[in-house]
């Protein structure tokens, strides 16, 4: 019995995609599209817009593939392109403004173990104002540091910290309100 290797080595697949091999590009797209749509959806409320942005970002992935240096995660490289594309879309479409909060102080927030589904959590995050949501996603989901966020968005570190604090406070209030409603019903 002969074993046929159906999946090529990632580096080889990338090299084929750089040469405009449509099958290799399709394999990359098929492998990463579901995760990347989820990434885009974290920033963009409307799933159809998120999908459009993901497709645009994949075009950038394929045109910039020759620049991938194989130093680090390929998925991470793609994810960064997705996040940047979402940020660009929000900036153009929403004209998000960040307000510098001179009286900012970082609060400690308790983690609440919850029975919330992924959809409910996403709904809560979607309810945040765009600036809060963007900073929250970049910091809490993507793992960027405030200095990196500030550089990406052209804001100060203090503004990034302030926006995150406000986002956390708002989420905490939403969670508490939902939990109280659930308790009242039961």
C-alpha positions in Angstrom: 0.0 0.0 0.0 1.4 3.4 -1.0 0.8 6.4 1.2 0.1 9.6 -0.6 1.0 12.8 1.2 -2.1 15.0 0.7 -0.8 18.1 2.5 2.4 19.7 1.4 4.8 21.2 3.9 3.7 24.8 4.8 6.9 26.3 3.4 6.5 24.5 0.1 2.9 25.5 -0.1 3.8 29.2 0.5 6.5 29.0 -2.2 4.0 27.6 -4.6 1.5 30.3 -3.7 4.1 33.0 -4.3 4.4 31.6 -7.8 0.7 32.3 -8.2 -0.2 28.6 -8.0 -4.0 28.9 -7.6 -4.3 25.5 -6.0 -1.8 26.4 -3.3 -3.5 29.7 -2.7 -6.8 28.0 -2.4 -5.3 25.5 0.2 -4.0 28.4 2.2 -7.3 30.3 2.0 -9.3 27.1 2.9 -7.0 26.4 5.9 -7.1 29.9 7.4 -10.3 31.6 6.2 -12.5 30.3 9.1 -10.1 31.6 11.8 -9.5 34.8 10.0 -13.2 35.5 9.5 -13.5 35.1 13.3 -10.7 37.6 13.8 -12.4 40.1 11.4 -15.7 39.5 13.1 -14.2 40.6 16.5 -13.7 44.0 15.0 -16.5 44.3 12.5 -20.1 43.8 13.7 -21.7 42.9 10.4 -20.6 39.4 9.3 -20.9 40.3 5.6 -18.7 43.3 6.0 -16.3 41.2 8.0 -16.2 38.6 5.2 -15.5 41.4 2.6 -12.7 42.7 4.7 -11.3 39.2 5.2 -11.3 38.7 1.4 -9.6 42.0 0.8 -7.0 41.1 3.5 -6.4 37.7 1.8 -5.6 39.6 -1.4 -3.0 41.5 0.5 -1.7 38.2 2.0 -1.3 36.8 -1.5 0.3 39.9 -3.0 2.6 40.2 0.0 3.4 36.6 0.4 6.9 37.0 -1.1 7.7 39.2 1.9 6.9 36.5 4.5 10.3 35.6 5.9 9.4 32.3 7.6 10.5 33.8 11.0 7.6 33.1 13.2 4.1 31.8 12.7 2.6 32.0 9.2 -0.9 32.2 10.9 0.3 35.0 13.1 1.5 36.9 10.0 -1.8 36.5 8.3 -3.7 37.4 11.5 -1.7 40.7 11.7 -2.8 41.6 8.1 -6.4 40.8 9.0 -6.3 43.1 12.1 -4.6 45.9 10.2 -7.2 45.7 7.4 -10.0 45.8 10.0 -8.5 48.8 11.7 -8.1 50.6 8.3 -11.8 49.9 7.5 -13.0 51.2 10.8 -10.9 54.3 10.5 -12.2 55.1 7.0 -15.8 54.0 7.6 -16.4 55.1 11.1 -13.9 57.8 11.6 -13.2 56.6 15.1 -11.9 59.2 17.5 -10.1 58.5 20.7 -10.5 60.9 23.6 -7.5 61.5 25.8 -8.5 61.0 29.4 -6.3 63.2 31.6 -7.9 61.8 34.8 -7.4 58.2 33.9 -6.5 55.7 36.6 -6.4 52.0 36.0 -9.0 50.0 37.9 -8.7 46.4 38.9 -11.6 44.3 37.5 -12.7 41.0 38.9 -13.0 38.2 36.4 -16.5 36.8 36.5 -17.0 33.2 35.7 -20.1 33.1 33.6 -22.4 30.9 31.7 -22.3 33.2 28.7 -22.0 31.6 25.3 -19.4 32.8 22.7 -22.3 34.5 20.9 -23.4 36.4 24.0 -19.8 37.5 24.7 -19.4 38.6 21.2 -22.7 40.5 21.5 -21.4 42.3 24.6 -18.1 43.2 22.9 -20.1 44.4 19.8 -22.1 46.7 22.1 -18.9 48.7 23.0 -18.3 52.0 21.2 -15.9 51.4 18.2 -12.8 52.9 19.9 -13.3 50.9 23.1 -13.9 47.7 21.1 -10.9 48.2 18.9 -8.5 48.7 21.9 -10.2 45.9 23.9 -9.7 43.5 21.0 -6.1 44.5 20.3 -5.1 44.2 23.9 -7.3 41.4 25.4 -7.7 39.2 22.3 -4.7 39.9 20.1 -2.3 40.4 23.0 -0.7 43.7 21.9 0.9 45.9 24.5 -0.3 49.5 24.9 2.9 50.8 23.3 2.2 48.8 20.2 -1.5 49.8 20.1 -0.6 53.4 20.5 1.9 53.1 17.6 -0.6 51.3 15.4 -3.5 53.7 16.0 -1.5 57.0 16.3 -2.6 57.6 19.9 -0.7 57.9 23.2 -0.2 54.9 25.5 -2.3 56.7 28.1 -5.2 56.9 25.6 -4.9 53.2 24.9 -4.9 52.4 28.6 -7.9 54.7 29.2 -9.9 53.3 26.4 -9.2 49.7 27.7 -10.2 50.7 31.2 -13.5 52.2 29.9 -14.2 49.2 27.8 -13.6 46.8 30.7 -15.9 48.9 33.0 -18.6 49.0 30.4 -18.4 45.2 29.8 -18.4 44.7 33.6 -21.6 46.7 33.8 -23.2 44.8 30.9 -22.3 41.5 32.4 -23.6 42.5 35.8 -26.9 43.7 34.3 -27.4 40.5 32.3 -26.6 38.4 35.3 -29.1 40.3 37.4 -31.8 39.9 34.7 -31.0 36.1 34.6 -31.3 35.9 38.3 -34.6 37.8 38.3 -36.0 35.4 35.7 -35.0 32.3 37.7 
